[in-house]
Amino acid sequence: MEIHELVQEMNVLERQMSLYEEKYGVLSEEFYHALMAGHLGKFDEYDETRWDFLRWQGLYKTWEHRKREYMDIIRGREIATLLRFQPAY
């Protein structure tokens, strides 16, 4: 996957995660760590939150994976070599 495709996908994922962040009032990173630590089990009894949390978890894990791919690409490279420069003329 090209770096610009990773950036686009990460931005889409961030927009989707922001809907859950606004709905539940916490950032995705804190939500994910609480979920993985088992602190959100009481919400399993509610269908809406159970499905929201599954979707949110998937979005966050995918975002993390794409972030690692992005970092692997840019590590040790000059940003100038990665820019998609398109002159307006």
DRENPA-3360 file (N, C-alpha, C; in nm, 2 decimals, always signed):
BEGIN
1 = MEIHELVQ = +0.08/-0.12/+0.00/+0.00/+0.00/+0.00/+0.09/+0.12/+0.00 ~ +0.06/+0.22/-0.08/+0.13/+0.34/-0.09/+0.11/+0.43/+0.03 ~ +0.21/+0.51/+0.07/+0.19/+0.59/+0.19/+0.07/+0.69/+0.18 ~ +0.04/+0.74/+0.07/-0.07/+0.83/+0.06/-0.20/+0.76/+0.08 ~ -0.21/+0.63/+0.04/-0.33/+0.55/+0.06/-0.34/+0.52/+0.21 ~ -0.23/+0.50/+0.28/-0.23/+0.48/+0.43/-0.29/+0.60/+0.50 ~ -0.24/+0.72/+0.46/-0.28/+0.84/+0.52/-0.43/+0.86/+0.50 ~ -0.48/+0.84/+0.37/-0.62/+0.85/+0.35/-0.70/+0.75/+0.43;
9 = EMNVLERQ = -0.66/+0.63/+0.44/-0.74/+0.53/+0.52/-0.74/+0.57/+0.66 ~ -0.62/+0.61/+0.72/-0.61/+0.65/+0.86/-0.71/+0.77/+0.89 ~ -0.72/+0.86/+0.79/-0.81/+0.97/+0.81/-0.95/+0.93/+0.81 ~ -0.99/+0.84/+0.73/-1.13/+0.78/+0.73/-1.16/+0.71/+0.86 ~ -1.06/+0.63/+0.90/-1.08/+0.56/+1.03/-1.09/+0.66/+1.15 ~ -1.01/+0.76/+1.15/-1.02/+0.86/+1.25/-1.15/+0.93/+1.26 ~ -1.21/+0.96/+1.14/-1.34/+1.02/+1.13/-1.45/+0.93/+1.19 ~ -1.44/+0.80/+1.16/-1.53/+0.70/+1.21/-1.52/+0.69/+1.36;
17 = MSLYEEKY = -1.39/+0.68/+1.41/-1.37/+0.67/+1.55/-1.42/+0.79/+1.63 ~ -1.41/+0.91/+1.56/-1.45/+1.03/+1.63/-1.60/+1.03/+1.66 ~ -1.68/+0.96/+1.58/-1.83/+0.95/+1.61/-1.85/+0.88/+1.74 ~ -1.77/+0.77/+1.77/-1.78/+0.70/+1.90/-1.72/+0.78/+2.01 ~ -1.62/+0.85/+1.98/-1.56/+0.94/+2.09/-1.66/+1.04/+2.13 ~ -1.73/+1.10/+2.04/-1.83/+1.20/+2.07/-1.94/+1.14/+2.15 ~ -1.99/+1.02/+2.10/-2.10/+0.95/+2.16/-2.07/+0.91/+2.31 ~ -1.95/+0.86/+2.33/-1.92/+0.80/+2.46/-1.83/+0.89/+2.55;
25 = GVLSEEFY = -1.78/+1.00/+2.49/-1.70/+1.10/+2.57/-1.56/+1.06/+2.61 ~ -1.50/+0.97/+2.54/-1.36/+0.94/+2.57/-1.29/+0.92/+2.43 ~ -1.16/+0.94/+2.43/-1.08/+0.91/+2.31/-1.06/+0.76/+2.29 ~ -1.04/+0.73/+2.17/-1.03/+0.59/+2.13/-0.92/+0.51/+2.20 ~ -0.81/+0.57/+2.22/-0.70/+0.50/+2.29/-0.74/+0.46/+2.43 ~ -0.80/+0.55/+2.50/-0.84/+0.52/+2.64/-0.95/+0.41/+2.64 ~ -1.04/+0.43/+2.55/-1.15/+0.32/+2.53/-1.09/+0.19/+2.51 ~ -0.99/+0.18/+2.42/-0.93/+0.05/+2.38/-0.86/-0.01/+2.50;
33 = HALMAGHL = -0.78/+0.07/+2.57/-0.71/+0.02/+2.68/-0.80/-0.03/+2.79 ~ -0.91/+0.04/+2.82/-1.01/+0.00/+2.92/-1.07/-0.13/+2.88 ~ -1.11/-0.14/+2.75/-1.17/-0.26/+2.70/-1.08/-0.38/+2.71 ~ -0.95/-0.36/+2.67/-0.85/-0.47/+2.68/-0.82/-0.51/+2.82 ~ -0.84/-0.42/+2.92/-0.81/-0.45/+3.06/-0.93/-0.51/+3.13 ~ -1.04/-0.52/+3.05/-1.16/-0.58/+3.11/-1.25/-0.49/+3.19 ~ -1.23/-0.36/+3.18/-1.30/-0.27/+3.26/-1.44/-0.23/+3.21 ~ -1.48/-0.28/+3.09/-1.60/-0.24/+3.03/-1.70/-0.35/+3.02;
41 = GKFDEYDE = -1.68/-0.46/+3.09/-1.77/-0.58/+3.09/-1.91/-0.55/+3.12 ~ -1.94/-0.45/+3.21/-2.08/-0.43/+3.25/-2.16/-0.37/+3.13 ~ -2.10/-0.33/+3.02/-2.17/-0.28/+2.91/-2.21/-0.39/+2.81 ~ -2.16/-0.51/+2.83/-2.20/-0.62/+2.74/-2.35/-0.65/+2.75 ~ -2.41/-0.62/+2.85/-2.56/-0.65/+2.86/-2.64/-0.56/+2.77 ~ -2.59/-0.46/+2.72/-2.66/-0.37/+2.64/-2.63/-0.39/+2.49 ~ -2.73/-0.43/+2.41/-2.70/-0.46/+2.27/-2.63/-0.35/+2.19 ~ -2.68/-0.22/+2.21/-2.62/-0.11/+2.14/-2.47/-0.09/+2.17;
49 = TRWDFLRW = -2.44/-0.09/+2.30/-2.30/-0.06/+2.34/-2.21/-0.18/+2.30 ~ -2.27/-0.30/+2.31/-2.19/-0.42/+2.27/-2.15/-0.41/+2.12 ~ -2.24/-0.38/+2.04/-2.21/-0.36/+1.89/-2.12/-0.24/+1.87 ~ -2.15/-0.13/+1.93/-2.07/-0.01/+1.92/-1.92/-0.04/+1.96 ~ -1.91/-0.11/+2.07/-1.77/-0.14/+2.12/-1.70/-0.23/+2.03 ~ -1.77/-0.33/+1.97/-1.70/-0.42/+1.88/-1.65/-0.35/+1.75 ~ -1.74/-0.26/+1.70/-1.70/-0.18/+1.58/-1.59/-0.09/+1.62 ~ -1.60/-0.02/+1.73/-1.50/+0.08/+1.77/-1.36/+0.01/+1.79;
57 = QGLYKTWE = -1.37/-0.10/+1.85/-1.24/-0.18/+1.87/-1.18/-0.22/+1.74 ~ -1.26/-0.26/+1.64/-1.21/-0.30/+1.51/-1.15/-0.18/+1.44 ~ -1.22/-0.06/+1.45/-1.16/+0.06/+1.39/-1.03/+0.10/+1.45 ~ -1.02/+0.09/+1.58/-0.90/+0.13/+1.65/-0.78/+0.03/+1.61 ~ -0.81/-0.10/+1.61/-0.71/-0.19/+1.58/-0.66/-0.17/+1.44 ~ -0.75/-0.15/+1.35/-0.71/-0.12/+1.21/-0.63/+0.00/+1.20 ~ -0.67/+0.11/+1.27/-0.60/+0.23/+1.27/-0.46/+0.21/+1.32 ~ -0.44/+0.14/+1.43/-0.31/+0.11/+1.49/-0.22/+0.04/+1.39;
65 = HRKREYMD = -0.28/-0.06/+1.32/-0.20/-0.14/+1.22/-0.16/-0.05/+1.11 ~ -0.25/+0.03/+1.06/-0.21/+0.13/+0.95/-0.10/+0.23/+1.00 ~ -0.11/+0.27/+1.12/-0.01/+0.36/+1.18/+0.13/+0.30/+1.18 ~ +0.13/+0.17/+1.22/+0.26/+0.10/+1.22/+0.31/+0.08/+1.08 ~ +0.23/+0.05/+0.98/+0.27/+0.05/+0.84/+0.33/+0.18/+0.80 ~ +0.26/+0.29/+0.83/+0.30/+0.42/+0.79/+0.44/+0.45/+0.86 ~ +0.46/+0.42/+0.98/+0.58/+0.45/+1.05/+0.70/+0.36/+0.99 ~ +0.67/+0.24/+0.95/+0.77/+0.15/+0.89/+0.82/+0.22/+0.76;
73 = IIRGREIA = +0.72/+0.28/+0.68/+0.76/+0.34/+0.56/+0.85/+0.46/+0.57 ~ +0.81/+0.55/+0.67/+0.88/+0.67/+0.68/+1.01/+0.66/+0.76 ~ +1.02/+0.56/+0.84/+1.14/+0.54/+0.92/+1.27/+0.55/+0.84 ~ +1.35/+0.64/+0.87/+1.48/+0.65/+0.80/+1.48/+0.71/+0.66 ~ +1.36/+0.77/+0.63/+1.35/+0.83/+0.49/+1.32/+0.98/+0.51 ~ +1.36/+1.05/+0.41/+1.33/+1.20/+0.41/+1.19/+1.22/+0.37 ~ +1.12/+1.30/+0.44/+0.98/+1.33/+0.41/+0.97/+1.38/+0.26 ~ +1.06/+1.46/+0.22/+1.06/+1.52/+0.09/+1.05/+1.41/-0.02;
81 = TLLRFQPA = +1.10/+1.30/+0.01/+1.10/+1.19/-0.10/+0.96/+1.12/-0.10 ~ +0.88/+1.14/+0.00/+0.75/+1.08/+0.01/+0.63/+1.17/-0.03 ~ +0.66/+1.30/-0.04/+0.55/+1.39/-0.07/+0.49/+1.36/-0.21 ~ +0.36/+1.37/-0.22/+0.29/+1.37/-0.35/+0.28/+1.51/-0.40 ~ +0.38/+1.56/-0.46/+0.39/+1.70/-0.50/+0.33/+1.71/-0.64 ~ +0.23/+1.79/-0.66/+0.16/+1.81/-0.79/+0.15/+1.96/-0.81 ~ +0.25/+2.01/-0.89/+0.24/+2.15/-0.92/+0.11/+2.20/-0.98 ~ +0.07/+2.32/-0.95/-0.06/+2.37/-1.00/-0.05/+2.42/-1.14;
89 = Y = +0.07/+2.43/-1.20/+0.08/+2.49/-1.33/+0.09/+2.38/-1.44;
% end
